[in-house]
Amino acid sequence: MAFRGTHDHNLDAKNRLTVPSKLRHELGEQVVLAKGVDDCLGLWPLDAYDAMVDEALDGLNPATPKFRKIQRFFNSQAFPTELDSAGRVMIPPFLMEALGSGREVVVAGAGRCLEIWSRESWATETVDLDAGIDDLTANLGHAG
Protein backbone atom coordinates (compact mmCIF):
# COMPACT_ATOMS: atom_id res chain seq x y z
CA MET A 1 0.00 0.00 0.00
CA ALA A 2 1.25 3.44 -0.86
CA PHE A 3 -0.11 6.31 1.18
CA ARG A 4 -1.20 9.17 -1.07
CA GLY A 5 -3.11 12.40 -0.86
CA THR A 6 -3.15 15.46 1.36
CA HIS A 7 -5.62 16.06 4.18
CA ASP A 8 -6.05 19.15 6.37
CA HIS A 9 -6.71 18.36 10.03
CA ASN A 10 -6.69 19.93 13.46
CA LEU A 11 -5.22 18.35 16.57
CA ASP A 12 -7.61 18.23 19.50
CA ALA A 13 -6.90 19.73 22.94
CA LYS A 14 -5.05 16.54 23.99
CA ASN A 15 -2.76 16.67 20.93
CA ARG A 16 -4.54 13.81 19.21
CA LEU A 17 -4.77 13.48 15.46
CA THR A 18 -7.75 11.77 13.90
CA VAL A 19 -6.32 9.69 11.08
CA PRO A 20 -8.36 9.92 7.87
CA SER A 21 -10.77 6.98 7.98
CA LYS A 22 -9.83 5.58 4.57
CA LEU A 23 -6.20 5.26 5.71
CA ARG A 24 -6.74 3.58 9.09
CA HIS A 25 -7.07 0.06 7.75
CA GLU A 26 -3.81 0.34 5.82
CA LEU A 27 -1.92 1.51 8.91
CA GLY A 28 -2.97 -1.51 10.93
CA GLU A 29 -3.29 -1.76 14.69
CA GLN A 30 0.33 -1.21 15.65
CA VAL A 31 1.90 2.02 14.39
CA VAL A 32 5.02 4.07 14.98
CA LEU A 33 4.88 7.83 15.26
CA ALA A 34 8.36 9.18 14.61
CA LYS A 35 10.25 12.39 14.01
CA GLY A 36 11.01 12.71 10.33
CA VAL A 37 14.28 13.84 8.83
CA ASP A 38 12.39 16.89 7.55
CA ASP A 39 10.23 19.25 9.63
CA CYS A 40 7.47 16.70 10.07
CA LEU A 41 6.41 13.53 11.84
CA GLY A 42 5.91 10.17 10.19
CA LEU A 43 3.09 7.79 11.01
CA TRP A 44 4.16 4.33 9.95
CA PRO A 45 2.75 0.82 10.03
CA LEU A 46 5.04 -0.94 12.54
CA ASP A 47 6.52 -3.39 10.01
CA ALA A 48 7.19 -0.64 7.46
CA TYR A 49 9.03 1.48 10.05
CA ASP A 50 11.20 -1.44 11.10
CA ALA A 51 11.98 -2.19 7.44
CA MET A 52 12.92 1.44 6.77
CA VAL A 53 15.31 1.51 9.77
CA ASP A 54 16.87 -1.77 8.61
CA GLU A 55 17.34 -0.32 5.11
CA ALA A 56 18.95 2.84 6.52
CA LEU A 57 21.43 0.72 8.47
CA ASP A 58 22.01 -1.93 5.80
CA GLY A 59 25.66 -2.30 4.90
CA LEU A 60 26.93 -0.09 7.71
CA ASN A 61 29.37 -1.47 10.24
CA PRO A 62 27.60 -1.56 13.65
CA ALA A 63 30.84 -0.48 15.35
CA THR A 64 30.95 2.87 13.54
CA PRO A 65 29.67 6.17 14.91
CA LYS A 66 27.55 6.65 11.75
CA PHE A 67 25.66 3.39 12.38
CA ARG A 68 25.07 4.25 16.04
CA LYS A 69 23.89 7.80 15.27
CA ILE A 70 21.45 6.63 12.61
CA GLN A 71 20.17 3.83 14.84
CA ARG A 72 19.87 6.20 17.80
CA PHE A 73 18.01 8.82 15.77
CA PHE A 74 15.43 6.42 14.36
CA ASN A 75 14.83 4.60 17.63
CA SER A 76 14.98 7.41 20.18
CA GLN A 77 12.71 9.67 18.14
CA ALA A 78 10.04 6.98 17.64
CA PHE A 79 6.91 6.31 19.67
CA PRO A 80 5.24 2.92 19.17
CA THR A 81 1.51 3.23 19.71
CA GLU A 82 -1.86 2.29 18.28
CA LEU A 83 -4.91 4.10 17.03
CA ASP A 84 -7.67 4.42 19.61
CA SER A 85 -11.26 3.29 18.94
CA ALA A 86 -12.00 6.66 17.27
CA GLY A 87 -9.00 6.36 14.92
CA ARG A 88 -6.91 8.91 16.80
CA VAL A 89 -3.24 8.88 17.66
CA MET A 90 -1.86 10.93 20.55
CA ILE A 91 1.26 12.94 19.77
CA PRO A 92 3.58 12.97 22.79
CA PRO A 93 5.20 16.26 23.90
CA PHE A 94 8.67 15.35 22.62
CA LEU A 95 7.25 14.91 19.10
CA MET A 96 4.93 17.94 19.31
CA GLU A 97 8.07 20.09 19.30
CA ALA A 98 8.65 19.10 15.66
CA LEU A 99 5.22 20.51 14.75
CA GLY A 100 5.49 23.78 16.64
CA SER A 101 2.75 25.26 18.75
CA GLY A 102 -0.13 25.25 16.25
CA ARG A 103 -2.91 22.69 16.10
CA GLU A 104 -3.52 22.97 12.35
CA VAL A 105 -1.74 20.18 10.52
CA VAL A 106 -1.55 18.57 7.12
CA VAL A 107 -1.46 14.79 6.76
CA ALA A 108 0.37 14.00 3.54
CA GLY A 109 0.84 10.64 1.88
CA ALA A 110 4.51 9.81 1.49
CA GLY A 111 4.46 6.31 0.04
CA ARG A 112 5.24 3.93 2.89
CA CYS A 113 4.03 6.32 5.60
CA LEU A 114 1.91 9.34 6.34
CA GLU A 115 3.67 12.60 7.14
CA ILE A 116 2.23 15.09 9.61
CA TRP A 117 3.27 18.68 8.99
CA SER A 118 2.29 21.98 10.56
CA ARG A 119 0.31 23.89 7.93
CA GLU A 120 2.99 26.58 7.89
CA SER A 121 5.80 24.09 7.28
CA TRP A 122 3.73 22.29 4.66
CA ALA A 123 3.16 25.54 2.76
CA THR A 124 6.94 26.04 2.61
CA GLU A 125 7.49 22.41 1.66
CA THR A 126 5.06 22.56 -1.25
CA VAL A 127 6.93 25.56 -2.70
CA ASP A 128 10.14 23.53 -2.43
CA LEU A 129 8.42 20.47 -3.95
CA ASP A 130 7.14 22.49 -6.90
CA ALA A 131 10.58 23.99 -7.53
CA GLY A 132 12.22 20.57 -7.19
CA ILE A 133 9.88 18.98 -9.72
CA ASP A 134 10.48 21.84 -12.15
CA ASP A 135 14.25 21.33 -11.77
CA LEU A 136 13.95 17.56 -12.13
CA THR A 137 11.81 17.69 -15.26
CA ALA A 138 14.13 20.32 -16.79
CA ASN A 139 17.13 18.07 -16.12
CA LEU A 140 15.31 15.14 -17.73
CA GLY A 141 14.63 17.16 -20.84
CA HIS A 142 10.89 17.41 -20.20
CA ALA A 143 8.87 20.57 -20.11
CA GLY A 144 7.77 21.60 -16.57
N, C-alpha and C positions, 0 to 999 in steps of 0.2 A: 504494500500500500504506500502510495506517495501522498503526503499531505500537501494540499494545494488550496489556494484562495486566501482572501484577506477578510477579516471580520473585526469590526469595531466593538469593543466591550468596555464595561466599567467594572472595576473591582468593588466589592461591597465593603462595608465598614470594618470587616474582619480580615481584609486583604485576601478575599477569596475570588477566584476567577471561575465563572461558569463557562465550561468548555462547550463550544458549539455542539449541539446534539448530534449532528450527522458525523462528527469526528470521534465521539466517545467510544463507539464500538471498536474502531480501529486502534485506539490507544490501548485498550485492554484494561484489566483491573489494576495491575501493578505498573506504575509510571515513575519516572525520574524527572524532577524539576531541577534544572541545573543552570548555572551561570554560563552564558555563551561567550565565545571569544570576541564577539561584537557587543554593542551596548544593548543586549537583550537577554532574555532567559529562554531556555529550550525546555519543552515538555515532550518527553520521549517515552515510547513504550520501553519497558525495562530491558527486554532483550536487544532492542535496537541501540540503546545507550551503551550497554556492555559491549556490543559489537563495534561501535564507533570508537570506544576507548581502546579496545584491543587493536583496531586498525591504526590508531594514532601511535601506539607503542610498538607495533610490529616492526621487527628488524632492528630495534634499538637495544643496545646492551643494557641490561637492568642495573649494572654497576655504575653507569654514567650519570652525571648530574642532570643531563637533558631528559633521560628516561624518568628519573625521580621527580623532576619538576612537572613534566607533563602528567604523570600519574597522580601527583599531588593535586595539581590544578583540577583535573577532571573528577577526582574522588572527593576532595574537600569542599568543592563548590557545588556538590550534588545533594539532593534531598529526595530519597526514595519515599514514595507516598502512594496514595490511591485516590481515585475520585470518590466523593461522598455520594449518597443516594440521589442528590440533586444534580450530580454531574459537575460539582465544583472541586477545585483544588485550592488549598490554602497556601499562600506564598509566605514563607517564613521571613522574619526581619532581615536576616543576613542576605537574602536574595532580593528583598524589596529595594535595597540600596541601589541595585543595578537599574531599577526602573525609575528612580527618583521619587519625588513626593506626590506626584499626581495619581489619580485613580483611573484616568482614561487611558486605555491600552488598545493596541492592535494585536490580534492573533493572526499570524501569517504562516501559511504553509511553507515549509522549507524541505520538502522531500521526505526524509526519514523522521522528521520531527515537526512540531509546531514551535514557532518562535513567538515570544511575548515581548512587545516593544512598548515603551511609552509612546503616546501619539506624537509628541514632539520629536523624539529620536527617529520614529518611523518616517516622518515627513522628510527629515534630513537624509535618511537612508534611501528613500525612493528617488530623490534627486541624484544621489550617487549611483543608484542602480540604473537609472535612465542614461546617465552619462557613460557608465561602464558598458552598457549594451551598444550605445552609439559607437564607442571606441572599438568594441569587439567586432561589430559588423563592418566597420570601416576597414579594420585590419584583415578581415576575411574577404574583402573585395565586394561586399554587398552594400547596397544602399541602406541607410538608417531609417 
